[in-house]
């Protein structure tokens, strides 16, 4: 296993981060235990979760994933020191999470305390803002005029960011969190937080996790350039595009128990004709080079310059083993060149 420094923090994390959002709905406690135990044997030391999980998010599953991880810690408390644990505070929009209110300094403190209780630990290594208070160009909202940037009240957003940083600082000083990060944000969001941290001597954001895959490369090069030069770890999530890049949803297939059979908060916006065409092309490249489609997608993501640690997830051990193995076998240059041709043909298929 290869390790990389998590941005400007003092933490060295594995190049693979174990995602957990299926635990509590598609996976139970026993499944999660097996996944964590196996991941640790493979050198993975980085686990990502969120108060909102399991997904798709519902009031019934809220907090269940953190509770599952907490039970795993409680069974052998000595294991806590072997894991770099990341969690996230939900942004606005869910009536059952703090009445749908925005992220604020006070809400950060409340959410951290609640997560620590569910996780059965005294501290969280990386605490992230799951999405910004303002609308951002993610989850299919990246087309021109989907987000009206001129309507944003910059002064208000900046004041909210400062308040959030002050809440995070309170938690850092109390030893409840070690470092802070972002999720589903933009270069402007990163830079505003960095500016405020420097001006007010507050915790510095050390990472950002955004969707990034062969079907979703809009964060390259602009956000990744920002991350590299500001020493922010870039953590791609959904490198298999919610499983679509395995090919299992081609031709309107919906395997029983798969993610696309569940109600999606933002709908199946990844299910487009261009996405299907791109996936089919990637599958042909995978066949040519005698690797699985999942291997092709994950190994490609790992070799992108500026990627720090890729967040993977699985609903069974076979998938997990295949996903982890993909990082051990880099793609040949020929395959990367062929992938580039498909990327140029389908740069934003959804």
PAGURO-815312 format. One line per 10 residues: number of its first residue (from 1); for each residue x, y, z of C-alpha. Coordinates in Angstrom, 3 decimals. Layout:
N
NUM = X,Y,Z; ...
// end
This chain:
350
1 = 0.000,0.000,0.000; 1.165,3.500,-0.829; 0.579,6.412,1.541; 0.360,10.146,1.000; 0.295,13.169,3.275; -3.238,14.512,3.744; -2.710,18.035,2.463; -1.106,20.325,5.024; -1.989,18.006,7.927; 0.436,15.703,9.737
11 = -1.526,12.598,8.696; -0.309,9.983,6.222; -3.266,8.212,4.621; -3.477,5.217,2.313; -4.004,5.913,-1.382; -7.292,4.044,-0.933; -9.966,5.375,1.413; -12.703,2.963,2.485; -16.125,4.521,1.944; -18.961,3.443,4.217
21 = -22.224,4.888,2.929; -23.838,1.509,2.204; -23.468,0.353,5.811; -26.841,0.561,7.490; -28.976,-0.056,4.392; -27.374,-2.273,1.760; -24.913,-3.675,4.304; -25.342,-4.685,7.947; -22.957,-4.659,10.919; -21.447,-8.036,10.029
31 = -20.795,-6.918,6.451; -19.171,-3.693,7.628; -16.982,-5.518,10.145; -15.721,-7.834,7.421; -15.020,-4.937,5.050; -13.094,-2.937,7.641; -11.115,-5.949,8.826; -10.130,-6.899,5.278; -9.253,-3.311,4.348; -6.899,-3.061,7.300
41 = -5.112,-6.263,6.252; -4.507,-4.605,2.874; -2.888,-1.547,4.441; -5.878,0.791,4.232; -5.867,3.141,7.229; -8.405,5.719,6.034; -12.204,5.395,6.520; -14.740,7.993,5.382; -18.263,8.342,6.740; -20.884,11.037,7.428
51 = -23.688,11.789,9.819; -26.123,11.630,6.855; -25.300,8.005,5.977; -26.561,5.431,5.067; -27.592,6.389,1.536; -29.928,7.106,-0.047; -30.491,9.356,2.990; -33.663,8.925,5.017; -34.724,9.767,8.532; -34.675,6.049,9.392
61 = -31.078,5.506,8.232; -29.658,8.828,9.491; -26.610,8.147,11.698; -26.681,4.380,11.207; -23.342,4.176,9.409; -21.507,6.072,12.143; -23.177,3.812,14.720; -21.941,0.708,12.866; -18.380,2.042,12.875; -18.801,2.870,16.565
71 = -19.763,-0.727,17.322; -16.662,-1.906,15.450; -14.474,0.395,17.562; -16.211,-0.632,20.793; -15.539,-4.322,20.154; -11.787,-3.611,20.364; -10.992,-0.007,21.391; -7.287,-0.494,20.610; -8.167,-0.518,16.912; -9.085,3.170,16.988
81 = -5.436,4.197,16.751; -5.031,2.170,13.547; -7.639,4.198,11.663; -7.671,7.734,10.304; -11.374,8.480,10.582; -13.176,11.085,8.490; -16.770,12.191,8.930; -18.962,15.018,7.668; -21.640,17.441,8.822; -24.693,17.558,6.558
91 = -25.509,20.791,4.809; -28.982,22.338,4.644; -31.963,20.577,3.137; -33.096,17.728,5.410; -35.927,18.532,7.807; -34.867,15.735,10.164; -31.305,17.044,10.473; -31.360,20.142,12.703; -34.654,21.193,11.076; -32.963,21.601,7.709
101 = -30.837,24.502,8.899; -27.592,25.679,7.356; -24.156,24.710,8.564; -23.115,27.164,11.286; -20.547,27.271,14.031; -23.139,26.221,16.608; -24.381,23.383,14.383; -20.828,22.162,13.845; -20.373,21.800,17.598; -23.697,19.966,17.958
111 = -23.015,17.673,15.023; -19.487,16.799,16.170; -20.735,15.842,19.627; -23.495,13.674,18.133; -21.082,11.966,15.733; -18.562,11.267,18.495; -21.304,9.567,20.505; -22.386,7.375,17.595; -18.791,6.603,16.625; -17.887,5.754,20.236
121 = -14.636,7.687,20.011; -13.148,10.805,21.591; -11.965,12.391,18.348; -12.443,12.531,14.574; -9.271,12.883,12.522; -10.834,14.752,9.579; -14.136,16.606,9.895; -15.640,17.800,6.619; -18.482,20.049,5.468; -20.588,17.678,3.348
131 = -21.785,20.419,0.978; -21.817,24.228,1.100; -24.684,26.372,2.346; -24.851,28.028,-1.056; -25.898,26.118,-4.160; -22.867,24.622,-5.857; -22.331,23.160,-9.346; -22.443,19.527,-8.271; -24.901,16.633,-8.614; -25.685,17.464,-12.223
141 = -25.849,21.239,-11.692; -22.677,22.078,-13.621; -24.194,23.233,-16.903; -24.231,26.970,-17.794; -26.834,28.902,-15.786; -27.768,25.917,-13.591; -26.266,27.986,-10.776; -26.753,31.762,-10.980; -23.529,32.967,-9.390; -24.490,36.635,-9.603
151 = -27.341,35.990,-7.173; -24.971,34.887,-4.424; -24.582,37.301,-1.515; -20.822,37.084,-1.110; -20.758,39.089,2.120; -23.325,36.777,3.708; -21.581,33.628,2.498; -18.241,34.875,3.792; -19.748,35.676,7.197; -21.233,32.172,7.351
161 = -17.869,30.642,6.448; -16.144,32.595,9.209; -18.753,31.443,11.736; -18.260,27.827,10.610; -14.492,28.106,11.001; -14.951,29.486,14.503; -17.123,26.481,15.389; -14.519,24.129,13.954; -11.828,25.938,15.948; -13.794,25.312,19.147
171 = -13.858,21.592,18.362; -10.166,21.498,17.456; -9.205,23.259,20.695; -11.335,20.763,22.651; -9.519,17.861,20.977; -12.710,16.581,19.352; -11.446,16.942,15.790; -7.892,17.116,14.474; -8.273,18.574,10.990; -10.974,20.110,8.787
181 = -11.945,19.574,5.177; -14.499,20.323,2.487; -16.751,18.263,0.232; -18.658,19.116,-2.940; -17.217,22.609,-3.033; -15.411,24.738,-5.611; -12.129,26.637,-6.037; -13.851,29.801,-4.793; -15.060,27.946,-1.697; -11.588,26.562,-1.009
191 = -9.929,29.932,-1.373; -12.454,31.801,0.759; -11.868,29.363,3.616; -8.093,29.588,3.213; -8.249,33.394,3.220; -10.415,33.501,6.335; -8.242,30.974,8.143; -5.135,33.042,7.479; -6.798,36.339,8.421; -8.328,35.091,11.685
201 = -5.843,32.392,12.742; -8.432,29.623,12.431; -8.110,25.969,11.342; -7.017,25.503,7.745; -8.894,23.228,5.367; -6.597,20.331,4.471; -8.731,18.393,1.970; -11.720,18.318,-0.340; -13.695,15.345,-1.599; -15.626,15.778,-4.841
211 = -17.133,13.416,-7.376; -14.481,12.368,-9.900; -14.425,9.504,-12.373; -14.091,8.603,-16.050; -17.617,9.985,-16.456; -17.125,13.087,-14.336; -13.841,14.925,-14.842; -15.045,18.519,-14.534; -12.821,19.148,-11.488; -9.750,18.646,-13.656
221 = -7.751,20.720,-14.167; -9.086,23.781,-12.357; -9.998,22.497,-8.904; -7.129,19.995,-8.873; -4.651,22.745,-9.786; -5.969,24.759,-6.847; -5.561,21.766,-4.542; -2.001,21.012,-5.631; -0.730,24.565,-5.262; -2.528,25.226,-1.961
231 = -1.568,21.840,-0.464; -5.147,20.585,-0.260; -5.630,16.816,-0.533; -7.995,15.875,-3.366; -10.168,12.881,-2.463; -12.312,11.627,-5.352; -15.622,10.046,-4.405; -17.668,7.717,-6.621; -14.760,6.755,-8.907; -17.078,4.091,-10.375
241 = -19.896,6.631,-10.922; -22.175,4.865,-8.408; -21.299,1.552,-10.036; -22.201,2.601,-13.581; -18.612,2.167,-14.827; -18.758,-1.564,-14.091; -21.322,-1.839,-16.882; -23.966,-3.420,-14.673; -26.607,-0.821,-15.606; -26.113,-0.980,-19.382
251 = -29.213,-1.646,-21.483; -31.488,-0.589,-18.609; -30.346,-3.441,-16.382; -31.095,-2.986,-12.682; -29.529,-5.843,-10.690; -31.511,-6.707,-7.578; -30.309,-4.764,-4.538; -28.087,-2.446,-6.585; -27.885,1.269,-5.930; -29.924,2.310,-8.951
261 = -32.875,0.261,-7.708; -33.111,2.562,-4.684; -34.774,5.977,-4.654; -32.111,8.588,-5.440; -32.189,12.033,-3.869; -31.122,13.709,-7.114; -32.634,11.123,-9.454; -30.702,8.973,-11.933; -29.104,11.967,-13.649; -26.061,9.829,-14.509
271 = -28.230,7.597,-16.708; -27.849,9.219,-20.151; -27.268,8.005,-23.689; -23.795,9.578,-23.729; -22.889,7.925,-20.422; -23.983,4.553,-21.795; -21.890,5.073,-24.926; -18.838,6.108,-22.893; -19.190,3.148,-20.522; -19.438,0.748,-23.463
281 = -16.234,2.205,-24.909; -14.409,1.868,-21.607; -15.537,-1.738,-21.289; -13.998,-2.488,-24.684; -10.690,-0.958,-23.540; -10.822,-3.052,-20.364; -11.394,-6.229,-22.394; -8.502,-5.383,-24.700; -6.125,-5.046,-21.748; -7.520,-8.026,-19.841
291 = -8.734,-6.114,-16.788; -12.214,-5.612,-15.382; -14.117,-2.372,-16.089; -13.878,-1.526,-12.370; -10.115,-2.074,-12.463; -9.811,0.221,-15.472; -11.798,3.021,-13.817; -10.079,2.825,-10.425; -6.543,2.467,-11.759; -7.158,5.427,-14.068
301 = -8.361,7.574,-11.165; -5.347,6.613,-9.052; -2.868,7.764,-11.710; -4.405,11.219,-12.230; -1.870,13.804,-11.117; -3.065,15.582,-7.974; -5.281,12.779,-6.672; -4.405,12.012,-3.046; -6.626,9.128,-1.922; -9.539,7.612,-3.835
311 = -12.707,6.753,-1.898; -14.023,3.316,-2.816; -17.118,1.465,-1.653; -18.552,-2.010,-2.046; -21.645,-3.949,-1.091; -19.906,-7.332,-0.923; -16.448,-8.721,-0.279; -15.897,-9.802,-3.860; -16.366,-6.216,-5.023; -14.126,-4.882,-2.262
321 = -11.301,-7.293,-3.069; -11.522,-6.483,-6.769; -11.539,-2.746,-6.099; -8.524,-2.841,-3.808; -6.599,-5.080,-6.203; -7.089,-2.512,-8.978; -4.671,-0.147,-7.243; -1.897,-2.743,-7.326; -1.762,-3.018,-11.120; -1.215,0.273,-12.965
331 = -2.648,0.650,-16.442; -0.297,0.472,-19.449; 0.361,3.704,-21.305; -1.559,2.371,-24.298; -4.710,1.955,-22.188; -4.383,5.473,-20.759; -4.042,6.884,-24.292; -7.146,4.975,-25.413; -9.055,6.243,-22.382; -8.070,9.804,-23.275
341 = -9.648,9.403,-26.707; -12.951,8.347,-25.117; -12.730,11.227,-22.627; -12.317,13.652,-25.495; -15.360,12.170,-27.239; -17.517,12.186,-24.089; -16.023,14.873,-21.810; -19.195,15.397,-19.727; -21.646,12.585,-20.511; -23.985,13.593,-17.671
// end
